[in-house]
């Protein structure tokens, strides 16, 4: 597993200074730059022009300006969001447990775990690099499993490469126990097990679904509390597929309350701003000591309030 470079130089590259050749005479500035600096996309170069990072004969141009040939151009590149994504950021963390091998955190809803498209900063990974700079030497900063942005609860992070390898093997061997609390639509009569391969929904690239081509997925669920128009469930994962609990409960006919992707098209009041899903319990074998350890994170305030409101419905 190759390490990703979280310690790269975040200083902008040196400016490009060039003279417009006759072959570019008559072209728009953005077209000419795309030809002269093919390492950069035209859209990126146009952005730099609008941001004032490009000078033509000492003046600030517009992307549509026509060139005559012979102009002297200076381009001051900026790092892309992808290139600045893996930087330490001081973001508060609710640390449940920490030693020289592991960090266990209670992730709040709204915090993205790993930088990606649309979320290049302000993630859990950025916070971890500030909290424990040595994680820069570990692939994915020690993150071995993820929670969706709006799912709250427990996550374990490895502080050493040996611990990370051990935890990945535990996840593969299913010796890591993960229990979630979910509030779902409708009355679930009894607990059970939902089995169904989970993969990309062929009709939507942002959704997952139970599809024959998906990866095997097993979710056990038990009724914790029956409410007038909803049910509180405890869900235990055997596998950890993307959106697994959300997809399985929707397939069961009881989507999670507030789920913007898998919930009903016309939400039932009370409205909830996220999927009501919380990673409540986590248990694993400590990679260093070999002892079984377990943690529990209380339901966040918004889910407690939702349950109280549903009880009174």
C-alpha positions as a Markdown table, in Angstrom:
| # | Residue | x | y | z |
|---|---|---|---|---|
| 1 | Unk | 0.0 | 0.0 | 0.0 |
| 2 | Unk | 2.0 | 3.1 | -1.2 |
| 3 | Unk | 1.9 | 6.1 | 1.1 |
| 4 | Unk | 0.2 | 9.2 | -0.3 |
| 5 | Unk | 2.3 | 12.4 | -0.1 |
| 6 | Unk | 0.8 | 14.6 | 2.6 |
| 7 | Unk | 4.0 | 16.6 | 3.1 |
| 8 | Unk | 4.4 | 18.0 | -0.4 |
| 9 | Unk | 5.6 | 21.5 | -0.9 |
| 10 | Unk | 2.6 | 23.8 | -0.8 |
| 11 | Unk | 4.4 | 26.9 | -2.2 |
| 12 | Unk | 3.2 | 28.1 | -5.6 |
| 13 | Unk | 5.4 | 27.1 | -8.5 |
| 14 | Unk | 7.7 | 29.7 | -10.2 |
| 15 | Unk | 6.1 | 32.1 | -12.7 |
| 16 | Unk | 6.1 | 31.2 | -16.4 |
| 17 | Unk | 7.6 | 34.0 | -18.6 |
| 18 | Unk | 7.2 | 33.6 | -22.3 |
| 19 | Unk | 6.9 | 35.6 | -25.6 |
| 20 | Unk | 3.9 | 35.0 | -27.9 |
| 21 | Unk | 5.1 | 33.4 | -31.1 |
| 22 | Unk | 3.8 | 34.5 | -34.5 |
| 23 | Unk | 1.9 | 31.2 | -34.7 |
| 24 | Unk | -0.4 | 32.4 | -32.0 |
| 25 | Unk | -1.2 | 35.7 | -33.6 |
| 26 | Unk | -4.9 | 36.3 | -33.8 |
| 27 | Unk | -5.7 | 33.8 | -31.0 |
| 28 | Unk | -7.5 | 34.8 | -27.8 |
| 29 | Unk | -5.3 | 34.9 | -24.8 |
| 30 | Unk | -6.8 | 31.8 | -23.1 |
| 31 | Unk | -6.5 | 29.9 | -26.4 |
| 32 | Unk | -2.9 | 30.9 | -26.8 |
| 33 | Unk | -2.0 | 30.0 | -23.3 |
| 34 | Unk | -3.6 | 26.6 | -23.6 |
| 35 | Unk | -1.4 | 26.0 | -26.6 |
| 36 | Unk | 1.8 | 27.4 | -25.0 |
| 37 | Unk | 1.3 | 25.8 | -21.5 |
| 38 | Unk | -0.4 | 22.5 | -22.3 |
| 39 | Unk | 0.2 | 21.1 | -18.8 |
| 40 | Unk | -2.7 | 23.3 | -17.6 |
| 41 | Unk | -6.3 | 23.1 | -18.7 |
| 42 | Unk | -7.8 | 26.0 | -20.5 |
| 43 | Unk | -10.4 | 26.4 | -17.8 |
| 44 | Unk | -7.6 | 26.7 | -15.2 |
| 45 | Unk | -5.7 | 29.2 | -17.3 |
| 46 | Unk | -8.9 | 31.3 | -17.8 |
| 47 | Unk | -9.4 | 31.3 | -14.0 |
| 48 | Unk | -5.9 | 32.6 | -13.5 |
| 49 | Unk | -6.5 | 35.4 | -16.0 |
| 50 | Unk | -9.6 | 36.5 | -14.2 |
| 51 | Unk | -7.8 | 36.3 | -10.9 |
| 52 | Unk | -5.1 | 38.7 | -12.1 |
| 53 | Unk | -2.4 | 36.0 | -12.2 |
| 54 | Unk | -1.6 | 36.8 | -15.9 |
| 55 | Unk | 0.1 | 39.9 | -17.2 |
| 56 | Unk | 0.5 | 40.8 | -20.9 |
| 57 | Unk | 3.1 | 43.5 | -21.5 |
| 58 | Unk | 2.7 | 44.6 | -17.9 |
| 59 | Unk | -1.1 | 45.0 | -18.0 |
| 60 | Unk | -4.0 | 42.9 | -16.7 |
| 61 | Unk | -5.9 | 41.3 | -19.7 |
| 62 | Unk | -9.2 | 39.5 | -20.1 |
| 63 | Unk | -9.4 | 35.9 | -21.4 |
| 64 | Unk | -11.0 | 37.0 | -24.7 |
| 65 | Unk | -8.2 | 39.6 | -25.5 |
| 66 | Unk | -6.7 | 38.9 | -29.0 |
| 67 | Unk | -2.9 | 38.6 | -29.3 |
| 68 | Unk | -0.8 | 40.0 | -32.2 |
| 69 | Unk | 2.4 | 38.1 | -31.6 |
| 70 | Unk | 5.5 | 39.3 | -29.8 |
| 71 | Unk | 3.8 | 40.1 | -26.5 |
| 72 | Unk | 5.5 | 39.2 | -23.3 |
| 73 | Unk | 3.4 | 37.2 | -20.9 |
| 74 | Unk | 3.9 | 36.3 | -17.2 |
| 75 | Unk | 1.8 | 33.6 | -15.7 |
| 76 | Unk | 1.8 | 33.1 | -11.9 |
| 77 | Unk | 0.4 | 29.7 | -11.3 |
| 78 | Unk | -1.7 | 28.9 | -8.2 |
| 79 | Unk | -1.9 | 25.5 | -6.6 |
| 80 | Unk | -5.0 | 23.6 | -7.3 |
| 81 | Unk | -7.4 | 22.5 | -4.5 |
| 82 | Unk | -6.2 | 19.0 | -5.0 |
| 83 | Unk | -2.6 | 20.1 | -4.4 |
| 84 | Unk | -3.4 | 21.9 | -1.2 |
| 85 | Unk | -5.9 | 19.3 | 0.2 |
| 86 | Unk | -3.5 | 17.4 | 2.4 |
| 87 | Unk | -2.5 | 20.2 | 4.8 |
| 88 | Unk | -2.9 | 20.4 | 8.5 |
| 89 | Unk | -5.9 | 22.4 | 9.7 |
| 90 | Unk | -6.8 | 23.3 | 13.3 |
| 91 | Unk | -10.3 | 21.7 | 13.5 |
| 92 | Unk | -11.6 | 20.6 | 16.9 |
| 93 | Unk | -11.8 | 16.8 | 17.4 |
| 94 | Unk | -13.9 | 14.9 | 20.0 |
| 95 | Unk | -11.3 | 12.3 | 21.0 |
| 96 | Unk | -12.8 | 9.4 | 22.8 |
| 97 | Unk | -9.6 | 7.4 | 23.2 |
| 98 | Unk | -6.0 | 7.9 | 22.3 |
| 99 | Unk | -2.7 | 6.1 | 22.9 |
| 100 | Unk | 0.5 | 5.6 | 20.8 |
| 101 | Unk | -1.3 | 3.1 | 18.5 |
| 102 | Unk | -4.9 | 4.3 | 18.0 |
| 103 | Unk | -7.1 | 7.4 | 18.0 |
| 104 | Unk | -10.8 | 6.9 | 18.4 |
| 105 | Unk | -13.0 | 10.0 | 17.6 |
| 106 | Unk | -16.7 | 10.8 | 17.8 |
| 107 | Unk | -17.2 | 12.5 | 14.4 |
| 108 | Unk | -19.9 | 15.2 | 14.3 |
| 109 | Unk | -22.3 | 15.3 | 11.5 |
| 110 | Unk | -21.2 | 17.6 | 8.6 |
| 111 | Unk | -17.5 | 16.7 | 8.8 |
| 112 | Unk | -16.1 | 15.1 | 5.7 |
| 113 | Unk | -13.7 | 12.3 | 6.5 |
| 114 | Unk | -11.3 | 12.5 | 3.5 |
| 115 | Unk | -10.6 | 15.3 | 0.9 |
| 116 | Unk | -12.4 | 14.8 | -2.4 |
| 117 | Unk | -14.3 | 16.6 | -5.1 |
| 118 | Unk | -16.0 | 19.6 | -3.6 |
| 119 | Unk | -14.5 | 19.1 | -0.2 |
| 120 | Unk | -10.7 | 19.7 | -0.5 |
| 121 | Unk | -10.3 | 21.4 | 2.9 |
| 122 | Unk | -11.9 | 21.2 | 6.3 |
| 123 | Unk | -11.9 | 17.4 | 6.5 |
| 124 | Unk | -11.1 | 15.0 | 9.3 |
| 125 | Unk | -7.9 | 14.1 | 7.5 |
| 126 | Unk | -6.8 | 17.8 | 7.7 |
| 127 | Unk | -7.7 | 17.9 | 11.4 |
| 128 | Unk | -5.7 | 14.7 | 12.1 |
| 129 | Unk | -2.6 | 16.0 | 10.4 |
| 130 | Unk | -2.7 | 19.0 | 12.7 |
| 131 | Unk | -3.4 | 16.9 | 15.8 |
| 132 | Unk | -0.8 | 14.3 | 15.1 |
| 133 | Unk | 1.7 | 15.5 | 12.4 |
| 134 | Unk | 3.4 | 12.0 | 12.3 |
| 135 | Unk | 0.3 | 10.8 | 10.5 |
| 136 | Unk | 1.6 | 12.4 | 7.4 |
| 137 | Unk | 3.8 | 9.3 | 7.0 |
| 138 | Unk | 0.8 | 6.9 | 7.1 |
| 139 | Unk | -1.4 | 6.2 | 4.1 |
| 140 | Unk | -4.7 | 8.2 | 4.3 |
| 141 | Unk | -3.3 | 9.7 | 7.6 |
| 142 | Unk | -4.2 | 6.4 | 9.4 |
| 143 | Unk | -7.9 | 6.4 | 8.4 |
| 144 | Unk | -9.0 | 2.8 | 7.9 |
| 145 | Unk | -12.8 | 3.2 | 7.5 |
| 146 | Unk | -15.2 | 6.1 | 6.8 |
| 147 | Unk | -18.5 | 7.5 | 7.8 |
| 148 | Unk | -20.6 | 9.6 | 5.4 |
| 149 | Unk | -20.4 | 13.3 | 5.8 |
| 150 | Unk | -23.7 | 13.6 | 7.7 |
| 151 | Unk | -23.4 | 10.4 | 9.7 |
| 152 | Unk | -22.1 | 11.0 | 13.2 |
| 153 | Unk | -20.2 | 8.6 | 15.5 |
| 154 | Unk | -17.2 | 6.5 | 16.2 |
| 155 | Unk | -14.2 | 6.2 | 13.9 |
| 156 | Unk | -10.8 | 4.6 | 14.6 |
| 157 | Unk | -7.5 | 5.9 | 13.2 |
| 158 | Unk | -4.2 | 4.1 | 13.2 |
| 159 | Unk | -1.2 | 6.0 | 14.5 |
| 160 | Unk | 1.4 | 3.6 | 13.0 |
| 161 | Unk | 1.7 | 1.7 | 9.7 |
| 162 | Unk | 1.7 | -1.6 | 11.6 |
| 163 | Unk | -1.5 | -0.7 | 13.4 |
| 164 | Unk | -3.1 | 0.4 | 10.1 |
| 165 | Unk | -2.2 | -2.9 | 8.5 |
| 166 | Unk | -3.6 | -4.8 | 11.5 |
| 167 | Unk | -6.9 | -2.9 | 11.5 |
| 168 | Unk | -7.4 | -3.4 | 7.8 |
| 169 | Unk | -7.0 | -7.1 | 8.3 |
| 170 | Unk | -9.4 | -7.0 | 11.2 |
| 171 | Unk | -12.0 | -5.3 | 9.0 |
| 172 | Unk | -11.5 | -7.9 | 6.3 |
| 173 | Unk | -11.8 | -10.7 | 8.9 |
| 174 | Unk | -14.9 | -9.0 | 10.3 |
| 175 | Unk | -13.5 | -8.9 | 13.9 |
| 176 | Unk | -14.2 | -5.2 | 14.1 |
| 177 | Unk | -17.7 | -4.7 | 15.6 |
| 178 | Unk | -19.7 | -1.6 | 14.5 |
| 179 | Unk | -23.2 | -0.8 | 15.8 |
| 180 | Unk | -25.3 | 2.1 | 14.5 |
| 181 | Unk | -28.5 | 3.7 | 15.8 |
| 182 | Unk | -30.9 | 4.7 | 13.1 |
| 183 | Unk | -34.4 | 6.4 | 13.1 |
| 184 | Unk | -36.4 | 5.0 | 10.2 |
| 185 | Unk | -39.8 | 5.7 | 8.6 |
| 186 | Unk | -42.7 | 3.4 | 9.5 |
| 187 | Unk | -43.2 | 0.6 | 12.1 |
| 188 | Unk | -40.6 | -2.2 | 11.9 |
| 189 | Unk | -42.3 | -5.2 | 13.4 |
| 190 | Unk | -39.3 | -7.2 | 14.3 |
| 191 | Unk | -35.5 | -7.4 | 13.8 |
| 192 | Unk | -33.8 | -9.4 | 11.2 |
| 193 | Unk | -31.0 | -9.6 | 8.7 |
| 194 | Unk | -30.8 | -7.8 | 5.3 |
| 195 | Unk | -28.5 | -9.4 | 2.7 |
| 196 | Unk | -28.1 | -7.9 | -0.7 |
| 197 | Unk | -25.1 | -7.0 | -2.8 |
| 198 | Unk | -24.4 | -3.2 | -2.8 |
| 199 | Unk | -23.0 | -1.4 | -5.9 |
| 200 | Unk | -23.4 | 1.7 | -7.9 |
| 201 | Unk | -27.0 | 2.4 | -9.0 |
| 202 | Unk | -27.0 | 2.2 | -12.8 |
| 203 | Unk | -29.5 | 5.0 | -12.9 |
| 204 | Unk | -27.6 | 7.5 | -10.8 |
| 205 | Unk | -23.9 | 7.9 | -10.2 |
| 206 | Unk | -24.5 | 9.5 | -6.7 |
| 207 | Unk | -26.5 | 6.6 | -5.4 |
| 208 | Unk | -25.8 | 3.0 | -4.4 |
| 209 | Unk | -28.3 | 0.2 | -4.7 |
| 210 | Unk | -28.8 | -3.5 | -4.2 |
| 211 | Unk | -27.7 | -4.8 | -7.6 |
| 212 | Unk | -26.6 | -8.2 | -8.8 |
| 213 | Unk | -23.1 | -6.8 | -9.7 |
| 214 | Unk | -22.6 | -5.3 | -6.3 |
| 215 | Unk | -20.3 | -6.5 | -3.5 |
| 216 | Unk | -21.8 | -8.9 | -0.8 |
| 217 | Unk | -23.3 | -6.9 | 2.1 |
| 218 | Unk | -24.9 | -8.0 | 5.3 |
| 219 | Unk | -26.7 | -5.8 | 7.8 |
| 220 | Unk | -28.3 | -7.1 | 11.0 |
| 221 | Unk | -31.0 | -4.9 | 12.6 |
| 222 | Unk | -32.9 | -5.0 | 15.9 |
| 223 | Unk | -35.9 | -2.9 | 17.0 |
| 224 | Unk | -34.9 | -0.6 | 19.9 |
| 225 | Unk | -38.0 | 1.5 | 20.2 |
| 226 | Unk | -41.3 | 1.7 | 18.3 |
| 227 | Unk | -42.7 | 5.2 | 17.8 |
| 228 | Unk | -46.1 | 6.3 | 16.4 |
| 229 | Unk | -44.8 | 6.7 | 12.8 |
| 230 | Unk | -41.2 | 5.6 | 13.1 |
| 231 | Unk | -38.9 | 3.0 | 14.6 |
| 232 | Unk | -35.5 | 3.3 | 16.3 |
| 233 | Unk | -33.2 | 0.5 | 15.1 |
| 234 | Unk | -29.8 | -0.8 | 16.2 |
| 235 | Unk | -27.9 | -1.9 | 13.1 |
| 236 | Unk | -24.8 | -4.1 | 13.1 |
| 237 | Unk | -22.5 | -4.4 | 10.1 |
| 238 | Unk | -20.9 | -7.5 | 8.9 |
| 239 | Unk | -19.5 | -5.8 | 5.8 |
| 240 | Unk | -18.8 | -2.1 | 5.2 |
| 241 | Unk | -20.0 | -1.1 | 1.8 |
| 242 | Unk | -20.6 | 2.5 | 0.8 |
| 243 | Unk | -24.0 | 3.7 | 2.1 |
| 244 | Unk | -24.7 | 0.1 | 3.1 |
| 245 | Unk | -27.2 | 0.7 | 6.0 |
| 246 | Unk | -28.9 | 3.5 | 4.1 |
| 247 | Unk | -29.4 | 1.3 | 1.0 |
| 248 | Unk | -30.5 | -1.8 | 2.9 |
| 249 | Unk | -33.0 | 0.0 | 5.0 |
| 250 | Unk | -34.5 | 1.7 | 2.0 |
| 251 | Unk | -34.7 | -1.7 | 0.3 |
| 252 | Unk | -36.5 | -3.0 | 3.4 |
| 253 | Unk | -39.1 | -0.3 | 2.9 |
| 254 | Unk | -38.0 | 1.7 | 6.0 |
| 255 | Unk | -35.6 | 4.5 | 4.8 |
| 256 | Unk | -33.7 | 6.5 | 7.4 |
| 257 | Unk | -35.4 | 9.7 | 8.6 |
| 258 | Unk | -33.9 | 12.8 | 6.9 |
| 259 | Unk | -31.9 | 10.8 | 4.3 |
| 260 | Unk | -31.6 | 13.2 | 1.3 |
| 261 | Unk | -30.7 | 10.5 | -1.2 |
| 262 | Unk | -32.6 | 7.4 | -0.1 |
| 263 | Unk | -35.5 | 8.9 | 1.9 |
| 264 | Unk | -39.0 | 9.4 | 0.6 |
| 265 | Unk | -39.5 | 12.1 | -2.1 |
| 266 | Unk | -42.0 | 13.9 | 0.1 |
| 267 | Unk | -40.4 | 14.0 | 3.6 |
| 268 | Unk | -42.8 | 13.3 | 6.5 |
| 269 | Unk | -42.7 | 16.0 | 9.3 |
| 270 | Unk | -40.7 | 16.6 | 11.4 |
| 271 | Unk | -38.0 | 17.5 | 8.9 |
| 272 | Unk | -34.5 | 16.5 | 9.8 |
| 273 | Unk | -31.4 | 18.1 | 8.1 |
| 274 | Unk | -29.4 | 14.9 | 7.7 |
| 275 | Unk | -29.8 | 11.1 | 7.8 |
| 276 | Unk | -30.6 | 10.1 | 11.4 |
| 277 | Unk | -27.7 | 7.6 | 11.6 |
| 278 | Unk | -25.1 | 7.4 | 14.3 |
| 279 | Unk | -22.2 | 5.0 | 14.7 |
| 280 | Unk | -22.8 | 4.3 | 18.4 |
| 281 | Unk | -20.5 | 1.4 | 19.3 |
| 282 | Unk | -17.1 | 0.2 | 18.1 |
| 283 | Unk | -15.1 | -2.8 | 19.3 |
| 284 | Unk | -11.8 | -4.2 | 18.0 |
| 285 | Unk | -8.7 | -6.0 | 19.0 |
| 286 | Unk | -5.9 | -3.6 | 20.0 |
| 287 | Unk | -3.1 | -4.1 | 17.5 |
| 288 | Unk | -0.4 | -3.6 | 20.1 |
| 289 | Unk | -1.8 | -5.4 | 23.2 |
| 290 | Unk | -4.1 | -7.9 | 21.6 |
| 291 | Unk | -6.9 | -7.0 | 24.1 |
| 292 | Unk | -10.5 | -6.4 | 23.0 |
| 293 | Unk | -11.4 | -2.8 | 23.4 |
| 294 | Unk | -14.8 | -1.2 | 23.0 |
| 295 | Unk | -16.2 | 2.3 | 23.0 |
| 296 | Unk | -19.7 | 3.9 | 22.9 |
| 297 | Unk | -20.7 | 7.4 | 21.8 |
| 298 | Unk | -23.9 | 8.9 | 23.0 |
| 299 | Unk | -26.6 | 10.0 | 20.5 |
| 300 | Unk | -26.0 | 13.5 | 19.4 |
| 301 | Unk | -28.4 | 16.2 | 20.5 |
| 302 | Unk | -30.2 | 16.5 | 17.2 |
| 303 | Unk | -31.1 | 12.8 | 17.1 |
| 304 | Unk | -32.3 | 12.8 | 20.7 |
| 305 | Unk | -34.5 | 15.8 | 19.9 |
| 306 | Unk | -35.9 | 14.0 | 16.8 |
| 307 | Unk | -36.8 | 10.9 | 18.8 |
| 308 | Unk | -38.5 | 13.1 | 21.5 |
| 309 | Unk | -40.5 | 14.8 | 18.8 |
| 310 | Unk | -41.5 | 11.6 | 17.2 |
| 311 | Unk | -42.5 | 10.1 | 20.6 |
| 312 | Unk | -44.9 | 13.0 | 21.1 |
| 313 | Unk | -46.4 | 12.8 | 17.6 |
